[in-house]
Amino acid sequence: LRGKEPLRIRLPVKLSKAQWLSGSQSDKTPPSHAQVIRQLFPVVQAEGDGELWGGPEMWGDDPGELSPERARAIVGAKFREPAASSGSVATRLNDAFAALRALNEQAALGQRTAVTRTTPTEGICVCVEASCDSHGKKETTGQTLWLYQYRIRIRNEGVSPVHLLGREWIIQSADGRVHAHVAKGSPGVVGEQPLLLPGQSFEYASGTTLPTETGSIQGSFQMVVPRSAEARDKSAAESAQLFAFDASVGPLPLRE
């Protein structure tokens, strides 16, 4: 909780509904930041109503991105509660250690996460969060390969709907060589071209092998803004004639 960077609370990649190697690769309704916090830090779940302890006055507009000052205030207020309202000393200690473990996991996840936002213009703002998780290494035909799963969340933080049509993807190994390149404008992501209304998110998972222990991913999404309610139902080809922009991704470090 030191420094100036916000504390971002995110679900660990391995706990996401979208998975690269099993199940569905996409999630059209990923959990909200508040839902993730309640799952990872049950000590701050308010009793009965499923809300966060302390309410919006304590957590602010976006509980998923807390300033260091707000995060310290929440921790201090919660663990200074009277014993009668927060359980026995043993319970409070267990809660405190569980919260510390979760915070350490969040710090580690933060080292494997990249967050980018488009410059807000004309009510358009898209946030892209990319996180990775190591799947270890394997030996194949005399070569060692490292496996990484990555999760991408695209959130419409503007006031207009946005439609994802294509992507560009560059995966590099530790020596800077391009391991894989998906050309700009390649259709959709994991077979989908999601339309996101204001406040909506879309999440998907994919993965890669690398010939080196570390690497990186970067790229962009090609997106358009339908100008009217009727435009939201247009085909991808018709939507391409509307206001277009790129939402950048990364660079995301691939590391254990």
SEVO-710586 format. One record per residue: x, y, z of N, C-alpha, C in turn; residue in one letter; residue number from 1. Coordinates in steps of 0.1 Angstrom, whole numbers, m for minus. Layout:
<pts>
- n_xx, n_yy, n_zz, ca_xx, ca_yy, ca_zz, c_xx, c_yy, c_zz, res, n
- X, Y, Z, X, Y, Z, X, Y, Z, a, NUM .
...
</pts>
This chain:
<pts>
- n_xx, n_yy, n_zz, ca_xx, ca_yy, ca_zz, c_xx, c_yy, c_zz, res, n
- 8, m12, 0, 0, 0, 0, 9, 13, 0, l, 1 .
- 21, 11, m4, 30, 23, m5, 31, 27, m19, r, 2 .
- 37, 39, m21, 38, 44, m34, 26, 52, m39, g, 3 .
- 26, 55, m52, 15, 64, m57, 6, 56, m66, k, 4 .
- 10, 44, m70, 2, 36, m79, m11, 31, m72, e, 5 .
- m23, 31, m79, m35, 26, m73, m34, 11, m70, p, 6 .
- m41, 7, m60, m42, m8, m57, m53, m13, m66, l, 7 .
- m50, m22, m75, m60, m28, m84, m63, m42, m79, r, 8 .
- m75, m45, m76, m79, m58, m71, m85, m66, m83, i, 9 .
- m79, m77, m87, m83, m85, m98, m83, m99, m94, r, 10 .
- m92, m107, m101, m93, m121, m98, m81, m128, m104, l, 11 .
- m74, m137, m97, m63, m144, m103, m67, m151, m116, p, 12 .
- m58, m151, m125, m62, m157, m139, m67, m171, m138, v, 13 .
- m62, m179, m129, m66, m193, m128, m80, m195, m122, k, 14 .
- m86, m184, m116, m99, m184, m111, m110, m178, m120, l, 15 .
- m105, m173, m131, m115, m167, m141, m123, m178, m147, s, 16 .
- m135, m174, m151, m144, m183, m159, m138, m187, m172, k, 17 .
- m133, m177, m179, m126, m179, m192, m113, m185, m190, a, 18 .
- m111, m197, m197, m98, m204, m196, m93, m208, m209, q, 19 .
- m80, m208, m211, m74, m212, m224, m75, m227, m227, w, 20 .
- m72, m235, m217, m70, m249, m219, m82, m258, m215, l, 21 .
- m92, m252, m209, m104, m259, m205, m116, m250, m204, s, 22 .
- m128, m256, m208, m140, m248, m207, m141, m237, m218, g, 23 .
- m148, m227, m215, m150, m216, m224, m139, m206, m224, s, 24 .
- m135, m201, m236, m125, m191, m236, m130, m177, m234, q, 25 .
- m143, m175, m233, m148, m161, m232, m158, m160, m221, s, 26 .
- m160, m148, m216, m170, m146, m205, m176, m132, m208, d, 27 .
- m189, m132, m212, m196, m120, m216, m200, m112, m204, k, 28 .
- m201, m118, m192, m205, m111, m180, m195, m113, m169, t, 29 .
- m182, m109, m171, m172, m111, m160, m176, m104, m147, p, 30 .
- m172, m109, m136, m176, m103, m123, m171, m89, m122, p, 31 .
- m179, m81, m115, m176, m67, m112, m164, m66, m102, s, 32 .
- m158, m55, m101, m147, m53, m92, m152, m56, m77, h, 33 .
- m164, m51, m74, m170, m53, m61, m171, m68, m58, a, 34 .
- m176, m76, m68, m178, m90, m66, m165, m97, m64, q, 35 .
- m154, m93, m71, m141, m99, m70, m136, m96, m56, v, 36 .
- m137, m84, m51, m133, m80, m37, m140, m89, m27, i, 37 .
- m153, m90, m29, m160, m99, m19, m155, m113, m19, r, 38 .
- m151, m118, m31, m147, m132, m31, m133, m133, m25, q, 39 .
- m124, m124, m28, m110, m125, m23, m108, m120, m9, l, 40 .
- m117, m111, m5, m115, m105, 9, m129, m106, 16, f, 41 .
- m133, m118, 19, m147, m119, 26, m148, m111, 38, p, 42 .
- m137, m107, 44, m138, m99, 57, m145, m86, 54, v, 43 .
- m144, m81, 42, m150, m67, 39, m164, m69, 33, v, 44 .
- m170, m80, 33, m183, m82, 28, m193, m78, 39, q, 45 .
- m202, m69, 36, m212, m65, 45, m222, m76, 48, a, 46 .
- m227, m77, 60, m236, m88, 63, m250, m85, 57, e, 47 .
- m255, m96, 51, m269, m96, 47, m271, m91, 33, g, 48 .
- m266, m79, 29, m269, m73, 16, m259, m76, 5, d, 49 .
- m248, m83, 8, m238, m86, m2, m230, m75, m7, g, 50 .
- m232, m63, m1, m224, m51, m5, m210, m51, 2, e, 51 .
- m202, m42, m1, m189, m40, 5, m191, m33, 19, l, 52 .
- m183, m38, 29, m184, m31, 42, m180, m17, 40, w, 53 .
- m188, m8, 46, m185, 6, 46, m192, 14, 35, g, 54 .
- m196, 6, 24, m204, 12, 13, m196, 21, 4, g, 55 .
- m202, 28, m5, m195, 37, m15, m187, 48, m8, p, 56 .
- m192, 52, 4, m185, 63, 10, m171, 59, 14, e, 57 .
- m169, 46, 17, m156, 40, 21, m148, 37, 8, m, 58 .
- m154, 31, m2, m147, 25, m13, m146, 34, m25, w, 59 .
- m154, 45, m26, m154, 54, m38, m161, 48, m50, g, 60 .
- m160, 55, m61, m168, 51, m73, m163, 38, m79, d, 61 .
- m150, 35, m78, m145, 23, m84, m137, 15, m74, d, 62 .
- m143, 5, m67, m135, m2, m57, m124, m10, m63, p, 63 .
- m124, m12, m76, m113, m20, m83, m100, m12, m84, g, 64 .
- m100, 1, m82, m88, 9, m83, m88, 19, m71, e, 65 .
- m81, 15, m61, m80, 23, m49, m67, 31, m48, l, 66 .
- m68, 43, m45, m56, 51, m42, m49, 45, m30, s, 67 .
- m36, 47, m28, m30, 41, m16, m36, 47, m3, p, 68 .
- m40, 60, m4, m46, 66, 8, m59, 60, 12, e, 69 .
- m67, 57, 2, m80, 51, 4, m78, 37, 9, r, 70 .
- m69, 29, 3, m67, 15, 7, m62, 15, 22, a, 71 .
- m53, 24, 25, m48, 24, 39, m60, 27, 49, r, 72 .
- m68, 37, 45, m80, 41, 53, m89, 29, 55, a, 73 .
- m92, 21, 45, m101, 10, 46, m95, m1, 56, i, 74 .
- m82, m4, 54, m76, m14, 62, m76, m9, 77, v, 75 .
- m72, 3, 79, m72, 8, 93, m85, 8, 99, g, 76 .
- m96, 13, 92, m109, 14, 97, m115, 0, 101, a, 77 .
- m112, m10, 91, m118, m23, 93, m111, m30, 106, k, 78 .
- m98, m29, 107, m92, m37, 118, m91, m29, 131, f, 79 .
- m97, m17, 131, m99, m9, 143, m113, m10, 149, r, 80 .
- m121, m18, 142, m135, m20, 146, m135, m26, 161, e, 81 .
- m145, m22, 168, m147, m28, 182, m148, m43, 181, p, 82 .
- m142, m50, 190, m142, m65, 190, m155, m71, 189, a, 83 .
- m165, m64, 196, m179, m70, 196, m185, m71, 182, a, 84 .
- m181, m62, 173, m187, m62, 160, m179, m70, 150, s, 85 .
- m167, m74, 153, m159, m81, 143, m154, m95, 148, s, 86 .
- m159, m100, 159, m155, m114, 163, m144, m114, 173, g, 87 .
- m140, m126, 177, m130, m128, 187, m116, m124, 182, s, 88 .
- m106, m123, 191, m93, m120, 187, m87, m130, 177, v, 89 .
- m90, m142, 179, m85, m153, 170, m91, m151, 156, a, 90 .
- m104, m148, 156, m111, m146, 143, m105, m134, 136, t, 91 .
- m102, m123, 143, m97, m111, 137, m83, m113, 132, r, 92 .
- m75, m121, 139, m61, m124, 135, m62, m133, 122, l, 93 .
- m71, m142, 122, m72, m151, 110, m76, m142, 98, n, 94 .
- m86, m133, 100, m90, m125, 89, m79, m116, 84, d, 95 .
- m71, m110, 94, m60, m102, 90, m49, m109, 82, a, 96 .
- m46, m121, 86, m35, m129, 79, m41, m133, 65, f, 97 .
- m54, m137, 64, m59, m140, 51, m59, m128, 42, a, 98 .
- m62, m116, 47, m62, m104, 39, m48, m101, 34, a, 99 .
- m38, m103, 43, m24, m100, 39, m19, m110, 28, l, 100 .
- m23, m123, 29, m20, m132, 19, m26, m128, 5, r, 101 .
- m39, m124, 6, m45, m120, m6, m39, m107, m12, a, 102 .
- m35, m98, m4, m28, m86, m8, m14, m89, m15, l, 103 .
- m7, m99, m9, 5, m103, m15, 3, m110, m29, n, 104 .
- m8, m117, m30, m11, m123, m43, m14, m113, m53, e, 105 .
- m21, m102, m48, m25, m91, m57, m12, m84, m62, q, 106 .
- m3, m82, m53, 10, m75, m56, 17, m83, m67, a, 107 .
- 17, m97, m66, 24, m105, m76, 17, m105, m89, a, 108 .
- 3, m105, m88, m5, m104, m101, m2, m90, m108, l, 109 .
- m1, m80, m100, 2, m67, m105, 15, m66, m114, g, 110 .
- 25, m75, m110, 37, m76, m118, 35, m83, m131, q, 111 .
- 24, m89, m133, 20, m97, m145, 8, m91, m152, r, 112 .
- 6, m78, m150, m6, m72, m155, m3, m59, m162, t, 113 .
- m9, m56, m172, m8, m43, m179, m22, m37, m181, a, 114 .
- m23, m24, m178, m36, m17, m179, m34, m5, m188, v, 115 .
- m43, m4, m199, m42, 7, m208, m56, 13, m210, t, 116 .
- m57, 26, m212, m69, 32, m215, m68, 41, m227, r, 117 .
- m78, 42, m236, m78, 51, m246, m80, 65, m240, t, 118 .
- m75, 75, m247, m76, 89, m243, m91, 93, m245, t, 119 .
- m98, 97, m234, m112, 100, m235, m115, 111, m245, p, 120 .
- m123, 108, m254, m127, 118, m265, m141, 115, m269, t, 121 .
- m149, 125, m270, m163, 124, m275, m171, 114, m267, e, 122 .
- m168, 113, m254, m175, 103, m245, m170, 89, m247, g, 123 .
- m159, 87, m254, m154, 73, m257, m142, 70, m248, i, 124 .
- m142, 59, m241, m131, 55, m232, m132, 40, m230, c, 125 .
- m121, 33, m235, m121, 19, m234, m108, 15, m225, v, 126 .
- m110, 7, m215, m100, 2, m207, m97, m13, m210, c, 127 .
- m84, m16, m212, m80, m30, m215, m70, m34, m204, v, 128 .
- m74, m45, m197, m65, m51, m187, m60, m64, m192, e, 129 .
- m47, m66, m192, m41, m79, m196, m33, m85, m185, a, 130 .
- m36, m98, m181, m28, m104, m171, m24, m118, m176, s, 131 .
- m13, m123, m170, m8, m136, m174, m6, m146, m162, c, 132 .
- m5, m158, m166, m3, m169, m155, 6, m179, m162, d, 133 .
- 16, m183, m155, 25, m194, m160, 20, m208, m158, s, 134 .
- 21, m216, m169, 17, m230, m168, 29, m239, m168, h, 135 .
- 41, m233, m164, 53, m241, m164, 59, m243, m177, g, 136 .
- 67, m254, m178, 74, m257, m190, 73, m271, m194, k, 137 .
- 76, m274, m207, 75, m288, m211, 86, m291, m221, k, 138 .
- 90, m303, m222, 100, m307, m231, 94, m314, m243, e, 139 .
- 97, m309, m255, 92, m315, m267, 102, m315, m278, t, 140 .
- 104, m327, m284, 114, m329, m295, 127, m322, m292, t, 141 .
- 132, m324, m280, 145, m319, m276, 145, m304, m273, g, 142 .
- 133, m297, m273, 133, m283, m271, 124, m280, m258, q, 143 .
- 129, m270, m250, 121, m266, m239, 112, m254, m242, t, 144 .
- 99, m256, m239, 89, m245, m242, 83, m241, m229, l, 145 .
- 81, m228, m227, 73, m223, m215, 59, m219, m220, w, 146 .
- 49, m223, m211, 35, m221, m215, 30, m210, m206, l, 147 .
- 23, m201, m213, 16, m190, m206, 2, m188, m210, y, 148 .
- m7, m187, m200, m21, m183, m203, m22, m168, m201, q, 149 .
- m30, m161, m209, m32, m147, m206, m47, m144, m207, y, 150 .
- m51, m135, m199, m65, m131, m198, m66, m116, m202, r, 151 .
- m76, m113, m210, m78, m99, m215, m92, m95, m211, i, 152 .
- m93, m84, m204, m107, m78, m201, m108, m65, m208, r, 153 .
- m119, m63, m215, m121, m50, m222, m134, m44, m216, i, 154 .
- m132, m32, m211, m143, m26, m204, m146, m12, m211, r, 155 .
- m159, m10, m214, m164, 3, m220, m166, 12, m208, n, 156 .
- m157, 22, m207, m159, 32, m196, m164, 45, m201, e, 157 .
- m169, 45, m214, m174, 57, m220, m189, 58, m219, g, 158 .
- m195, 67, m227, m210, 68, m226, m216, 64, m239, v, 159 .
- m208, 58, m249, m213, 53, m261, m210, 39, m263, s, 160 .
- m218, 31, m270, m215, 17, m272, m203, 16, m281, p, 161 .
- m195, 5, m280, m183, 3, m288, m184, m12, m293, v, 162 .
- m179, m14, m305, m179, m27, m311, m165, m31, m315, h, 163 .
- m161, m42, m310, m147, m47, m313, m148, m55, m326, l, 164 .
- m141, m51, m336, m141, m58, m349, m129, m66, m352, l, 165 .
- m117, m61, m348, m105, m69, m351, m94, m66, m341, g, 166 .
- m82, m72, m344, m71, m71, m334, m58, m72, m342, r, 167 .
- m47, m67, m335, m34, m70, m339, m26, m75, m327, e, 168 .
- m18, m85, m329, m12, m92, m317, 3, m95, m320, w, 169 .
- 12, m91, m311, 26, m94, m313, 31, m101, m300, i, 170 .
- 36, m113, m301, 42, m120, m290, 57, m121, m293, i, 171 .
- 65, m116, m283, 79, m116, m284, 86, m125, m273, q, 172 .
- 97, m131, m277, 104, m139, m267, 114, m130, m260, s, 173 .
- 121, m135, m250, 130, m126, m242, 141, m119, m249, a, 174 .
- 145, m125, m261, 156, m119, m269, 151, m109, m279, d, 175 .
- 138, m106, m278, 132, m96, m287, 127, m101, m300, g, 176 .
- 129, m114, m303, 124, m119, m316, 109, m121, m315, r, 177 .
- 102, m118, m326, 88, m120, m327, 85, m135, m328, v, 178 .
- 78, m139, m318, 74, m154, m318, 61, m156, m326, h, 179 .
- 52, m147, m325, 40, m148, m333, 34, m134, m336, a, 180 .
- 28, m133, m347, 22, m120, m351, 9, m122, m358, h, 181 .
- m2, m116, m352, m15, m116, m359, m17, m102, m365, v, 182 .
- m19, m102, m378, m19, m89, m385, m30, m80, m381, a, 183 .
- m28, m67, m381, m38, m57, m378, m51, m59, m386, k, 184 .
- m62, m59, m379, m75, m60, m386, m80, m75, m386, g, 185 .
- m72, m84, m381, m77, m98, m381, m90, m99, m373, s, 186 .
- m100, m106, m378, m113, m106, m373, m114, m110, m358, p, 187 .
- m120, m102, m350, m125, m105, m336, m114, m111, m327, g, 188 .
- m119, m117, m316, m111, m124, m306, m118, m137, m302, v, 189 .
- m111, m147, m302, m116, m161, m299, m129, m163, m306, v, 190 .
- m130, m159, m319, m142, m161, m327, m154, m152, m324, g, 191 .
- m152, m141, m316, m163, m132, m313, m159, m118, m316, e, 192 .
- m169, m110, m318, m168, m95, m321, m178, m88, m311, q, 193 .
- m174, m87, m299, m184, m82, m289, m188, m68, m290, p, 194 .
- m200, m65, m288, m206, m51, m287, m208, m48, m273, l, 195 .
- m201, m37, m268, m202, m34, m254, m209, m21, m252, l, 196 .
- m220, m21, m244, m227, m9, m240, m219, m2, m229, l, 197 .
- m222, 10, m226, m215, 17, m215, m216, 9, m202, p, 198 .
- m204, 7, m196, m203, 0, m183, m201, m15, m185, g, 199 .
- m203, m21, m197, m202, m35, m199, m187, m39, m201, q, 200 .
- m184, m52, m198, m171, m57, m200, m172, m71, m208, s, 201 .
- m161, m74, m214, m160, m87, m221, m146, m92, m217, f, 202 .
- m145, m105, m214, m132, m111, m210, m130, m124, m218, e, 203 .
- m117, m126, m222, m114, m138, m228, m100, m143, m224, y, 204 .
- m98, m155, m227, m85, m161, m224, m79, m168, m236, a, 205 .
- m66, m167, m237, m58, m174, m247, m45, m178, m241, s, 206 .
- m36, m182, m250, m23, m186, m244, m12, m187, m255, g, 207 .
- 0, m190, m251, 11, m191, m260, 22, m200, m254, t, 208 .
- 30, m206, m263, 43, m212, m258, 54, m202, m262, t, 209 .
- 65, m203, m255, 76, m195, m257, 89, m203, m257, l, 210 .
- 99, m200, m266, 111, m207, m265, 121, m202, m254, p, 211 .
- 117, m191, m247, 124, m185, m237, 116, m184, m224, t, 212 .
- 122, m183, m213, 115, m183, m200, 105, m171, m198, e, 213 .
- 109, m160, m204, 100, m148, m203, 98, m143, m217, t, 214 .
- 89, m133, m218, 86, m127, m231, 76, m115, m229, g, 215 .
- 69, m112, m239, 59, m101, m238, 49, m102, m249, s, 216 .
- 37, m95, m246, 26, m94, m256, 22, m80, m257, i, 217 .
- 20, m75, m269, 14, m62, m271, 5, m62, m283, q, 218 .
- m3, m52, m285, m11, m52, m297, m22, m41, m296, g, 219 .
- m33, m43, m303, m44, m34, m302, m57, m40, m307, s, 220 .
- m68, m34, m303, m81, m39, m308, m86, m28, m317, f, 221 .
- m91, m32, m329, m98, m22, m338, m113, m22, m334, q, 222 .
- m117, m10, m331, m131, m8, m326, m138, 3, m333, m, 223 .
- m151, 3, m333, m159, 13, m339, m170, 17, m329, v, 224 .
- m175, 29, m331, m186, 34, m323, m198, 36, m331, v, 225 .
- m209, 28, m329, m222, 30, m336, m227, 44, m332, p, 226 .
- m232, 51, m342, m236, 65, m339, m251, 66, m335, r, 227 .
- m258, 55, m336, m272, 55, m333, m277, 41, m328, s, 228 .
- m289, 41, m322, m294, 28, m317, m295, 18, m329, a, 229 .
- m299, 23, m341, m301, 15, m353, m287, 9, m357, e, 230 .
- m277, 17, m355, m263, 13, m360, m258, 1, m352, a, 231 .
- m263, m1, m339, m258, m11, m331, m261, m25, m337, r, 232 .
- m271, m26, m345, m275, m39, m351, m269, m41, m365, d, 233 .
- m260, m32, m369, m254, m33, m382, m244, m45, m382, k, 234 .
- m241, m50, m394, m231, m60, m395, m217, m54, m393, s, 235 .
- m207, m63, m392, m194, m58, m390, m189, m49, m401, a, 236 .
- m193, m53, m414, m189, m45, m425, m195, m32, m425, a, 237 .
- m208, m31, m421, m214, m18, m421, m209, m9, m409, e, 238 .
- m206, m16, m398, m201, m9, m386, m187, m3, m389, s, 239 .
- m180, m9, m398, m166, m4, m402, m167, 10, m408, a, 240 .
- m179, 14, m413, m180, 27, m419, m182, 38, m408, q, 241 .
- m184, 34, m396, m186, 44, m385, m173, 48, m379, l, 242 .
- m174, 56, m368, m162, 62, m362, m153, 51, m356, f, 243 .
- m141, 50, m361, m132, 39, m357, m120, 44, m349, a, 244 .
- m115, 35, m340, m104, 39, m332, m97, 26, m328, f, 245 .
- m85, 27, m323, m77, 15, m318, m76, 16, m302, d, 246 .
- m78, 5, m296, m75, 4, m281, m63, m4, m279, a, 247 .
- m52, 2, m274, m39, m5, m273, m39, m15, m262, s, 248 .
- m31, m25, m263, m29, m36, m253, m14, m37, m249, v, 249 .
- m12, m37, m236, 2, m39, m231, 11, m28, m234, g, 250 .
- 25, m31, m233, 30, m44, m233, 28, m52, m220, p, 251 .
- 25, m64, m221, 22, m73, m210, 35, m82, m208, l, 252 .
- 41, m82, m197, 53, m91, m195, 48, m105, m192, p, 253 .
- 54, m115, m199, 51, m129, m196, 62, m134, m187, l, 254 .
- 58, m137, m175, 68, m141, m165, 61, m149, m154, r, 255 .
- 69, m156, m147, 63, m164, m136, 60, m155, m124, e, 256 .
</pts>
